Amino acid sequence: MRKGLFFMILAVFTACENPDGVYYFYDIVNKELECCDEDACASVYMTYPRFKPVNPTFRQMNQRVSGELYSYLQIGDVEEQAEENEMFEFFCEAFKEAASGKVESPQNWELDTRANITQMGTETISLRINHHQFTGGAHPNSVVSYMIFDLSEPGKVLDPLELILDRDALLEKVEAAFREHHKVEDGISLSEDGRFFLDKDSIFLPSAMGYEGKDWVMVYNTYEVAPYSMGQTVLSFSLDELKGIVKGWK
C-alpha cells in the first residue's frame, strides 16, 4: 500500500534586459506533487515564470499567472481564498475519494501545466499555457491558452480580440490556412466537408490566440472546431503578414 503526499519546488533565476531597454527579472518555478492511495497515484507538475515584484505591475502579474495555473487543480468546490498548498491537498483528496470508489483498479491521475514567456516588449508580455490533464475517463485532455499582459495597467490581461484591427481580413486568412492545414478540397465548403463543428460555411476565431515572438498564433483546441481524434489545429502567421490586421508589439 502506498499512501503519501510529496512536494518539490525548484526555482531557476534569470535576469534579462530586452532590446527596448525594459529590465526584468524572473525565476522559473517548478512544482511537483505526488499523492498515492493503494495502487494508483495522482501526479502534478507545474512550471511558470515568476517576475520580480519590484512594482505593482509585476506583483499582480505573478498573482494572475499562478492563480490561472492553480485553477486547474480545482476538482469540485474549493474555497476561493484557498492557499496554493491547500489547492494541492484538495486535488489529492479528490483523487483519493475517486480512487476509493472504484470497484476495479483505480486510474492514475496526471496534471501537467506549463506557462512559458513567448513575447516581451515595452507594452506587453505574453505567456502561452500548455495544460495536459487526465483525471479518469476515456482519454486525457490538452488545452492551450494565452495570457497577454498590458504593462500600462497592473495585472491587466488583454482580450486577444482587442488586438485585432480588421476581423474580416483575419478571418479570410484564417479560413485559407485552415483549409490548407486540413486539406479541404476546392469547391467544398467547410460545413460540407463534414469533419468540423461548423453550422455555417465560414470559420470563426479560436479562443486561444497570442503573440509568439514575431508571429500571431491561433490554436483551436480539441472539441472547439473538430472531434478529439483530429487533435488541435494550430495556425501561425507572421506579424508582417498581418500588418494592419493584428496589432504588432514594441
Secondary structure, 3 states (H helix, E strand, C coil): CCCEEEEEEEEEEEEEECCCCCEEEEEEEEEEEEEEECCEEEEEEEEEEEECCCCHHHHHHHHHHHHHHHHCCCCCCCCCCCCHHHHHHHHHHHHHHHHHCCCCCCCCEEEEEEEEEEEECCCEEEEEEEEEEECCCCCCEEEEEEEEEECCCCCCEECHHHHECCHHHHHHHHHHHHHHHCCCCCCCCHHHHCCCCCCCCCCCCCCEEEEECCEEEEEECCCCCCCHHHCCEEEEEECCCCCCCECCCC
